[in-house]
């Protein structure tokens, strides 16, 4: 996505959020709601880096049911391999653009209350994170949960579920099955701090039942400060931990720096951190 298109999208979204709504809204607890997050960073000149982040959540609560649909993307490119091409007296300066971060996800979930404090749910999702070694990961989930608090100040729920996962790695690991059943536990905590500030903590822990050492966890902490009823500024820190991370394939060089012509598999880091600062638009 070009810088011009990203800026145009940003300005259009801000204009839409700032414009008063002309349509009569349904009651607050029984209508479709949407929240979009947008972040864009660009530097030009001697250093050129472009980072674009997008997230969107669409949801609705009605009666004892609830549905939400989430999607997001982070993509970053930087200028690399700067070189001169030609002769000493006549040359052009050229550089390449290299992808340095790429992460996409989409998931949906349906909840149904059994009692005021107990519910069942089902969902499905997909994600891609090539820099963590994951080309495609598909999952289906179903389970039950408890709603411990649901007030205007604090909302807290816990989930317990079975999962089915199919994972396609960038570099295939012959020692791991690409489809497996799993156990998942998670919580979602929301706290309103004053009139304009909200804190959110989400935690999900997955265990592969075929290979119990394969445990993954994602924790996201975020703080959002409202500018008005439609706009907010948000900072978040996401921790992604994988006890059995995927592999990458590297060229093997000898100690003198010569290419040996062979490749080796190297396991990636267990922990990734993602810090974002974004504009939130409530529609």
C-alpha positions as CSV (number, residue, x, y, z in Angstrom):
1,X,0.0,0.0,0.0
2,X,1.5,3.3,-1.0
3,X,2.0,6.2,1.3
4,X,-0.5,8.4,-0.6
5,X,-3.3,5.8,-0.3
6,X,-2.6,5.2,3.4
7,X,-2.8,8.9,4.1
8,X,-6.0,9.3,2.1
9,X,-7.6,6.4,4.0
10,X,-6.6,8.0,7.3
11,X,-8.1,11.4,6.4
12,X,-11.3,9.8,5.1
13,X,-11.7,7.8,8.2
14,X,-11.2,10.8,10.5
15,X,-13.7,12.8,8.5
16,X,-16.3,10.1,8.7
17,X,-15.8,9.7,12.5
18,X,-15.9,13.5,13.1
19,X,-19.1,14.0,11.1
20,X,-22.3,13.8,13.2
21,X,-24.5,10.8,12.5
22,X,-27.7,11.7,10.6
23,X,-29.3,8.3,10.9
24,X,-31.3,7.4,14.0
25,X,-29.4,4.8,16.0
26,X,-30.9,1.6,17.5
27,X,-30.7,1.2,21.3
28,X,-27.1,1.0,22.4
29,X,-27.3,-2.6,23.6
30,X,-28.9,-4.0,20.4
31,X,-27.2,-2.7,17.3
32,X,-24.1,-3.4,15.2
33,X,-21.0,-1.6,16.4
34,X,-17.6,-1.1,14.7
35,X,-14.3,0.0,16.0
36,X,-11.4,0.6,13.6
37,X,-7.7,1.3,14.5
38,X,-5.3,2.9,12.2
39,X,-1.5,3.5,12.5
40,X,0.9,4.7,9.9
41,X,4.6,5.7,10.2
42,X,6.7,6.9,7.3
43,X,10.2,8.4,7.1
44,X,11.8,9.7,3.9
45,X,15.3,10.8,2.8
46,X,18.4,9.0,3.9
47,X,16.3,6.5,5.8
48,X,13.0,5.3,4.2
49,X,10.7,3.2,6.3
50,X,6.9,2.7,5.9
51,X,4.8,0.9,8.5
52,X,1.1,0.5,8.2
53,X,-1.2,-1.1,10.8
54,X,-4.9,-1.7,10.6
55,X,-7.4,-3.4,12.9
56,X,-11.2,-3.7,12.9
57,X,-13.7,-5.1,15.2
58,X,-17.4,-5.6,14.3
59,X,-19.8,-6.9,16.9
60,X,-23.3,-7.0,18.2
61,X,-25.1,-8.1,21.4
62,X,-28.8,-9.1,21.3
63,X,-30.7,-11.0,23.9
64,X,-28.5,-13.8,25.2
65,X,-26.4,-13.9,22.1
66,X,-23.3,-12.0,21.0
67,X,-21.2,-12.1,17.8
68,X,-17.9,-10.4,16.9
69,X,-15.6,-10.4,13.8
70,X,-12.0,-9.2,14.0
71,X,-9.4,-8.6,11.4
72,X,-6.1,-6.8,11.2
73,X,-2.8,-6.4,9.4
74,X,0.7,-5.0,10.1
75,X,3.2,-4.4,7.3
76,X,6.5,-2.7,7.3
77,X,9.0,-2.0,4.5
78,X,12.4,-0.3,4.6
79,X,15.0,0.8,2.1
80,X,18.0,-1.6,1.9
81,X,20.9,-2.6,-0.3
82,X,21.9,1.0,-1.3
83,X,24.5,0.8,-4.2
84,X,26.0,2.7,-7.1
85,X,25.6,1.2,-10.6
86,X,27.8,2.4,-13.5
87,X,31.3,3.7,-13.8
88,X,33.3,6.0,-11.4
89,X,32.4,9.0,-13.6
90,X,28.8,8.1,-14.5
91,X,26.7,6.1,-12.1
92,X,23.1,5.9,-10.7
93,X,22.3,5.3,-7.0
94,X,19.8,2.5,-6.5
95,X,18.3,0.8,-3.6
96,X,15.8,-2.0,-2.9
97,X,12.7,-2.2,-0.7
98,X,12.7,-5.0,1.8
99,X,9.7,-6.3,3.8
100,X,10.7,-6.3,7.5
101,X,7.4,-7.1,9.2
102,X,4.2,-8.8,8.0
103,X,1.3,-10.1,10.1
104,X,-2.3,-10.7,9.2
105,X,-5.3,-12.2,11.1
106,X,-9.0,-12.7,10.9
107,X,-11.3,-14.4,13.3
108,X,-15.0,-14.6,14.3
109,X,-16.8,-15.8,17.4
110,X,-20.4,-16.5,18.6
111,X,-21.4,-16.5,22.3
112,X,-24.7,-17.7,23.8
113,X,-25.6,-17.4,27.5
114,X,-26.8,-20.4,29.4
115,X,-27.2,-18.4,32.6
116,X,-26.2,-14.8,33.6
117,X,-22.7,-16.1,34.6
118,X,-22.2,-19.1,32.2
119,X,-22.1,-19.3,28.4
120,X,-20.9,-21.5,25.5
121,X,-19.2,-20.2,22.4
122,X,-17.8,-21.3,19.0
123,X,-15.4,-19.6,16.6
124,X,-12.9,-19.9,13.8
125,X,-9.8,-17.9,12.7
126,X,-6.8,-17.6,10.4
127,X,-3.5,-15.8,10.8
128,X,-0.2,-15.4,9.0
129,X,3.1,-14.3,10.4
130,X,5.9,-15.2,8.0
131,X,8.6,-13.6,10.2
132,X,7.6,-16.0,13.0
133,X,7.7,-18.9,10.5
134,X,3.9,-19.2,10.0
135,X,2.6,-19.2,6.5
136,X,-1.0,-20.0,7.3
137,X,-2.6,-21.1,10.5
138,X,-6.3,-22.1,10.6
139,X,-8.2,-22.9,13.8
140,X,-11.7,-23.8,15.0
141,X,-12.6,-23.5,18.7
142,X,-15.5,-24.4,20.9
143,X,-16.1,-24.3,24.6
144,X,-17.7,-22.7,27.6
145,X,-16.9,-19.7,29.9
146,X,-17.8,-17.7,32.9
147,X,-18.8,-14.0,33.0
148,X,-17.4,-12.8,36.3
149,X,-18.2,-9.1,36.0
150,X,-20.3,-7.1,33.4
151,X,-20.7,-3.6,34.7
152,X,-20.1,-0.2,33.3
153,X,-16.7,-0.1,35.1
154,X,-15.3,-3.6,35.0
155,X,-16.0,-6.5,32.5
156,X,-14.2,-9.8,33.0
157,X,-14.7,-13.2,31.5
158,X,-12.8,-16.5,31.3
159,X,-13.0,-19.2,28.6
160,X,-12.1,-22.9,28.4
161,X,-12.2,-24.7,25.1
162,X,-11.0,-27.4,22.7
163,X,-9.3,-26.3,19.5
164,X,-8.5,-27.9,16.1
165,X,-5.5,-26.3,14.3
166,X,-3.9,-26.7,10.9
167,X,-0.6,-24.9,10.6
168,X,1.5,-24.4,7.5
169,X,5.0,-23.2,8.2
170,X,7.2,-21.2,5.9
171,X,9.8,-24.0,6.5
172,X,8.3,-27.4,7.1
173,X,9.3,-29.1,10.3
174,X,9.1,-32.9,9.7
175,X,9.0,-33.6,13.4
176,X,5.7,-31.8,13.9
177,X,2.2,-32.7,12.6
178,X,0.6,-29.8,10.8
179,X,-2.9,-30.7,12.2
180,X,-3.6,-31.2,15.9
181,X,-6.2,-30.9,18.7
182,X,-5.5,-28.5,21.5
183,X,-6.7,-27.1,24.8
184,X,-7.2,-23.3,25.2
185,X,-7.7,-21.1,28.2
186,X,-8.2,-17.3,28.0
187,X,-9.5,-14.3,29.7
188,X,-10.6,-10.8,28.7
189,X,-10.5,-7.9,31.2
190,X,-11.8,-4.4,30.6
191,X,-11.6,-1.6,33.1
192,X,-12.8,2.0,32.8
193,X,-10.5,4.4,34.5
194,X,-12.3,7.7,34.8
195,X,-14.5,9.2,32.2
196,X,-12.1,9.0,29.2
197,X,-9.6,6.2,29.8
198,X,-10.0,2.4,29.3
199,X,-7.5,-0.4,30.1
200,X,-7.8,-3.8,28.4
201,X,-5.8,-7.0,29.2
202,X,-6.4,-10.1,27.0
203,X,-4.6,-13.4,27.5
204,X,-4.9,-16.6,25.5
205,X,-2.9,-19.8,26.2
206,X,-3.0,-22.8,23.7
207,X,-1.5,-26.2,24.2
208,X,-1.0,-28.8,21.5
209,X,-2.4,-32.1,22.8
210,X,-0.3,-34.1,20.3
211,X,2.9,-32.4,21.5
212,X,2.4,-31.0,25.0
213,X,5.6,-29.0,25.0
214,X,4.1,-27.0,22.1
215,X,2.5,-24.2,24.2
216,X,1.7,-20.8,22.8
217,X,0.5,-17.7,24.6
218,X,-0.6,-14.2,23.5
219,X,-1.1,-11.3,25.9
220,X,-2.2,-7.9,24.9
221,X,-2.2,-4.8,27.2
222,X,-3.7,-1.6,25.9
223,X,-4.7,1.8,27.2
224,X,-7.1,4.1,25.2
225,X,-7.9,7.7,25.9
226,X,-11.0,9.2,24.3
227,X,-10.8,12.5,22.5
228,X,-14.5,12.6,21.8
229,X,-17.4,10.1,21.4
230,X,-15.9,8.9,18.1
231,X,-12.1,9.2,18.4
232,X,-9.5,7.9,20.8
233,X,-5.8,7.5,21.0
234,X,-4.5,4.0,22.0
235,X,-1.2,2.4,22.9
236,X,-0.8,-1.3,23.2
237,X,1.9,-3.9,23.9
238,X,1.4,-7.5,22.6
239,X,3.6,-10.4,23.7
240,X,3.6,-13.5,21.5
241,X,5.3,-16.5,23.1
242,X,5.8,-20.0,21.5
243,X,7.6,-22.7,23.4
244,X,8.3,-24.6,20.2
245,X,8.7,-21.9,17.6
246,X,8.9,-22.5,13.9
247,X,12.2,-22.8,11.9
248,X,13.9,-20.7,9.3
249,X,16.3,-21.9,6.6
250,X,19.7,-20.2,6.4
251,X,22.6,-20.3,4.0
252,X,25.7,-21.9,5.7
253,X,29.0,-20.1,5.5
254,X,32.4,-21.4,6.7
255,X,34.5,-19.6,9.2
256,X,36.3,-17.7,6.4
257,X,33.0,-16.3,5.1
258,X,32.7,-18.6,2.0
259,X,29.3,-20.0,1.0
260,X,29.3,-23.7,1.6
261,X,26.4,-24.3,-0.8
262,X,24.3,-25.9,1.9
263,X,21.4,-24.8,4.2
264,X,20.7,-25.4,7.8
265,X,17.5,-25.1,9.9
266,X,17.5,-22.7,12.8
267,X,14.7,-22.4,15.3
268,X,13.3,-18.9,15.7
269,X,13.0,-16.9,18.9
270,X,10.4,-17.9,21.4
271,X,9.1,-14.4,22.2
272,X,8.0,-11.6,19.9
273,X,6.8,-8.2,21.1
274,X,4.7,-5.7,19.2
275,X,4.2,-2.1,20.4
276,X,1.6,0.0,18.6
277,X,0.3,3.6,18.9
278,X,-2.9,4.1,16.9
279,X,-6.0,6.3,16.3
280,X,-9.2,4.5,17.2
281,X,-12.4,5.3,15.3
282,X,-15.8,4.2,16.8
283,X,-18.5,4.0,14.2
